[in-house]
């Protein structure tokens, strides 16, 4: 039963491919000036409580 897990399966392949996709998003994150966008959104986005009294989500987390 130990030799059953020696070869990679389909799930292992998917996980390996998934790890490479994050580098693209990391590059985009490095290129975008989030502070500048947050200032623009802050001028137009009002943080008010919802109908049930819960606090609103921030414009950028």
Helices and strands as residue ranges (DSSP letters): G 2-5, H 10-31, H 34-44
